[in-house]
């Protein structure tokens, strides 16, 4: 199905650095979700955003729901090796019930 | 802890046999559950929407006779891969929305057809 535009596709950073990734769409979403997936596992929900402009934190993670409702970003501060994994954004439209549209994913590698 | 449990996590089967994968919501009821397929280094591809008490809704290109979905209770959906072939080998993941928006995923099932 249709996917969100997520960037970057991959990132290689040093431990301690901050990371930022984002998702954009040509259409409006009323919910944005950010997930992390480890190899061989299902995605784990990190942050859920429900209102335009909303800024939410979960430990070292911060995510924002764009004012236009067409984008969202995720920041990770002071990265650590266990942050390695694939990060997915997902959006939910008002007209799609609980069905999600996913980004292509950002593969994060953290070098100790 | 996990709110959606998927079983088995890994299965190897012979070509031509059928495999059943279970997805359970642990502490909430889910009238809808979703089944995804994921290829290596790719995003999740929605296969079908499982509806409690009614027929599943399949995405375009997904064979409903190949991938049988049953949602017999408010906490359990099953995906049966019938007459499996090597090309059906993949990572299958289920999800269930809680409170209409937050979607929680199962641990995934790695299917290998030999």
Interface residues (C-beta under 8 A of the other chain):
Chain A: X1 X3 X31 X33 X35 X40 X41 X42 X43 X44 X45 X48 X50 X88 X90 X92 X97 X98 X99 X100 X102 X103 X104 X105 X107
Chain B: X4 X6 X32 X34 X41 X42 X43 X44 X45 X46 X49 X59 X91 X93 X95 X97 X100 X101 X102 X103 X104 X105 X106 X107 X108 X110
